[in-house]
Amino acid sequence: MTMTERVARLRQQSLEAVPTISTERAELITEFYTQNHGFISEPVRRALAFQYLMEHKTIYIGDGELIVGEKGPAPKATPTYPELCCHSLDDLDILDSREKIPYKVSPEARKVYEEKIIPFWKGKSMRDLLFREMTPQWIAAYEAGIFTEFMEQRAPGHTVLDDKIYHKGMLDFIEEIRHSLANLDFYNDPEAYDKQEELRAMEIVARALIRFAERHAEKARQLAKQTDDPQRKAELQQIAEICSWVPAHAPRNFWEALQYYWFVHLGVTIELNTWDSFCPGKLDHHLLPFYEKGLADGSLTREKAEELLQCFWIKFNNQPAPPKVGVTAAESGTYTDFAQINLGGVKPDGSDGVNEVTYLLLDVIEEMRLLQPSSSIQVSKKNPDAFIQRAGRIIRTGFGQPSVFNSDLIVQELVRQGKSVIDARCGGSSGCVEVGAFGKENYNLTGYFNLPKILELTLNNGVDPRSGKQIGLQTGDPTQFRTFEEVFEAFCQQMNYFIDIKVRGNQVVERLYANYMPAPFLSLLIDDCILRGKDYHNGGARYNTTYIMGVGLGTITDSLSAIKYHVFDQQNLSMRELLGLLSSNFEGNERKRLMLVNRTPRYGNDDDYADSLMRRVFEAYYQAIEGRKNTKGGEYHINLLPTTVHVYFGSVTGATPDGRKAGMPLSEGISPVQGADRRGPTAVVKSAAKMDHARTGGTLLNQKFTPQLLQDEEGLTRLTHLIRTYFKLDGHHIQFNVVDAATLRAAQANPEQYRDLIVRVAGYSDYFCDLSKTLQDEIIARTEHTSF
Amino acid sequence: METLELSGILFDIRRYSVHDGPGIRTTVFFKGCPLNCWWCHNPEGKSPEIEIFLRENRCIRCGACLNVCEVGAIYQHHESFETNRALCTLCGACVEECYAEARELVGKRMTVSEVLEEIERDRAFFEQSGGGVTFSGGEPLFQPNFLAALLQACRSQGIHTAVDTCGFASWDTLNRLRTDIDLFLYDLKLIDEERHRQFTGVSNLPILENLRRLSAFGHSIFVRFPIIPQINDDAINLRQMVEFLLSLPQKHPLDLLPYHASALHKYNGLGVEYRLRETPTPEQEHLNEIKNYFESYGFNVRIGG
């Protein structure tokens, strides 16, 4: 392990820094809106707001830092976005006091909210507007936990950067903007004025970022004057020089490239609290030319590059996710903001993309062991096995990173969605597992969809047993269904009904953001917003995708399998008896519950009885969503991932026919129900591969391994083979939790002794001790594949 | 094909088996073994008959087993439901009713085509990893015709085959099967004839002779040596092992398999007495000494396998 004294110190500071709520951004944005409420186009208003933030926010340069800039006034001082969602005093109290993932709120901050922020924004935020614009049907479904809404408190912005900033400075972007302005056709294009406003806004924000960097340069010069340490003085002078050059101009070397990206990252995440995951994407590809040039001309060594990257990593870790409001303030459980650095994969010409910087970055990931940024390996059939095995040596340390993606399938998925093959190869995975054409796509996750809850409504003729309200269709009295086909048909009708409701809501939300919350800074960075003179939220991107994410695939499959097998095929139970068991939560009938658990063909065992039902659910979900038109000229697609929502969805879903008790978590991603897979990892992989992953925008398969299975080189080789085989069968993604249950239980009992224990939760890793008890229990319950 | 309908008794088929030969493998466990080793970690493989296996900790005390048993072999004792194995006819009715899976029948009759179907499920993994199928047990050679048919079926499908054997079989049997076996995992425990009889119940003469002949035919063989403290890890046995292995026509790789008391719950579940309760797991240091000892004679040695 190599870490300089500087890096060790900065890393420790980052680990120990307590997340706090900073009101600086909220105060600045409130001041700005107080002063700028007249007739200004919204893009320009947002651009001026950005400029105001860049001009006035605190500039922080920490002692010893090589990469500079913070989203808040200091590391882990977390800004809020009251124009999007305004925290109430209750929210702040919950954030301050909750056991897991607290954000400390000082009395001063609370006072600022009480006196300035809340009075100005209460009832006027995007969140308030959004809920006002939804239909009663939407509200009922949302409250029942049938779906969630991503944009209720965060702005759309799920995208990742490509290589453009490594070739162009902000001044070059301004040139492009000028060119687009000059080409506006006011005689034939009815949108010419709107485009002019958008382009003007983009120029304002480009200049604002240059100014923001210059303020860092000024601060660095000032600090250089104050320090007596000649080495630090020289570093600060160099930092000043770098910040005066980038982002105005294209970077000239490795250090400038990293600093430039970091300014852009801050710009995007200060402009809006974008969902989510903004990151440099294929960092190994982007940095290689700078690395090679630096080594060749002697201006860089591997050690120096490593230290800069480590400092860069710490910067990510200093930025906790924007804290939630409302119900989720009590529950939501992560500081991670889902940046997922991609490694390996293929180059734009389709050749092997693994290079020296790939291995350097893997070293950095292993040494840093930080929650953020997350990382993934993009595995192509063209990549060497050594690449997977190098990553496997990190995976087996139980750190949960990197996750593993099928690069060749991702290209196939993106091309199927209509991207050019080159744009597809420049894409990858982001957030949890979602694919996108980096730098060219607005791919927006809009909400999770609770598949088992749909079955619950179907089995209650459209009534939600939790509230007693008729919120779904009356698809018929289930005791009158004579065949399984009738059950499935009713399930599909309910699903289509709620998908319609969700899509209608989405169409409105998209227009709300296009009209009231444009993102000129993000638009600057995503092709072809400048060319089209259109905002990222208004169809400016080259590709525009809307996703709805299906959750609980294992639970719904096993539940349908239980109905088909026990009620119709074997007739062990009548539908009436089954409904009785569910409504009583199996009370006093553990034996029947165990029959459902242990005597049902279940997904994850390479058993076609269950797996073919999984395929039918997949197909029905796909047909309900795929290809619908969004408001940005693009289409809807599906993906299957849960983050942590399977816990929330489980909490609102009653007992299910697979023997799951009311309130327990649903299965996560496309993983089998916790404990249902009993035939080992190859059977899980076979079952999961029966899905047509190529027609999704991402699926998540979680596998838990005990460390023993991976302890030697042979174990790593077998892991490589398992991954290669899953990908040969066209699986999208697999991730490994390498821990044993005993360790997890010990961590649960003595959290303070296991503070460093990171587990993969879903598409990301988190500190185990920070997770809720329910989620901890759920992770422990996930099948452990022990050595035979 | 007629041989595809041949059947035998198995007690498990396990996928992603990682200690029974190269690559990712599926291990097929044959029921029935001519030896009766004190340390056996698969006691459910010893008897050639189907048996009933009880997992007390899973029982939910529902009593369904008691109600369904037609021969009165099940009786209630305090909280738990006990089985009088002498009366039990292994009809399986109680197992069928036990949704908690506290009662299981160990052993299942399967045809060659059924087993082959299971094996073929992981073909993609075998091909990727250079793996295949391992026939283990119990003792696979104890059901020679069934094994022969399975080996031929795998051969015709191009699946790599390994046989994990104690070597106690007639040379005629082994000679008939050996050309369909890609790899032998061949157990050697004790060289001393008398001690071998004492701890395994049979003579080791055919075992040693069969190994010599297989070695002479050029077969690929991993010798597997379970290290059982105080039974076969003494200097005399180690020296005799070296002498014997050096006398073989080939120098075979050697896997040292340290004894582990992990099978205790299986003995309890089967209602069988376990004679090695007090035996500890060998010390790592001692294992390393043994490894070094064999390596000093030029053997390729692994701990575990």
Boltz contact constraints between the chains, C-beta under 6 A:
constraints:
  - contact:
      token1: [A, 590]
      token2: [B, 60]
      max_distance: 6.0
  - contact:
      token1: [A, 591]
      token2: [B, 62]
      max_distance: 6.0
  - contact:
      token1: [A, 591]
      token2: [B, 99]
      max_distance: 6.0
  - contact:
      token1: [A, 594]
      token2: [B, 99]
      max_distance: 6.0
  - contact:
      token1: [A, 594]
      token2: [B, 100]
      max_distance: 6.0
  - contact:
      token1: [A, 595]
      token2: [B, 99]
      max_distance: 6.0
  - contact:
      token1: [A, 598]
      token2: [B, 99]
      max_distance: 6.0
  - contact:
      token1: [A, 598]
      token2: [B, 101]
      max_distance: 6.0
  - contact:
      token1: [A, 606]
      token2: [B, 121]
      max_distance: 6.0
  - contact:
      token1: [A, 679]
      token2: [B, 15]
      max_distance: 6.0
  - contact:
      token1: [A, 680]
      token2: [B, 15]
      max_distance: 6.0
  - contact:
      token1: [A, 680]
      token2: [B, 16]
      max_distance: 6.0
  - contact:
      token1: [A, 681]
      token2: [B, 16]
      max_distance: 6.0
  - contact:
      token1: [A, 682]
      token2: [B, 15]
      max_distance: 6.0
  - contact:
      token1: [A, 682]
      token2: [B, 16]
      max_distance: 6.0
  - contact:
      token1: [A, 682]
      token2: [B, 122]
      max_distance: 6.0
  - contact:
      token1: [A, 682]
      token2: [B, 125]
      max_distance: 6.0
  - contact:
      token1: [A, 683]
      token2: [B, 15]
      max_distance: 6.0
  - contact:
      token1: [A, 718]
      token2: [B, 18]
      max_distance: 6.0
  - contact:
      token1: [A, 718]
      token2: [B, 24]
      max_distance: 6.0
  - contact:
      token1: [A, 721]
      token2: [B, 24]
      max_distance: 6.0
  - contact:
      token1: [A, 721]
      token2: [B, 128]
      max_distance: 6.0
  - contact:
      token1: [A, 721]
      token2: [B, 129]
      max_distance: 6.0
  - contact:
      token1: [A, 724]
      token2: [B, 128]
      max_distance: 6.0
  - contact:
      token1: [A, 725]
      token2: [B, 124]
      max_distance: 6.0
  - contact:
      token1: [A, 725]
      token2: [B, 125]
      max_distance: 6.0
  - contact:
      token1: [A, 725]
      token2: [B, 128]
      max_distance: 6.0
  - contact:
      token1: [A, 787]
      token2: [B, 18]
      max_distance: 6.0
  - contact:
      token1: [A, 788]
      token2: [B, 14]
      max_distance: 6.0
  - contact:
      token1: [A, 788]
      token2: [B, 17]
      max_distance: 6.0
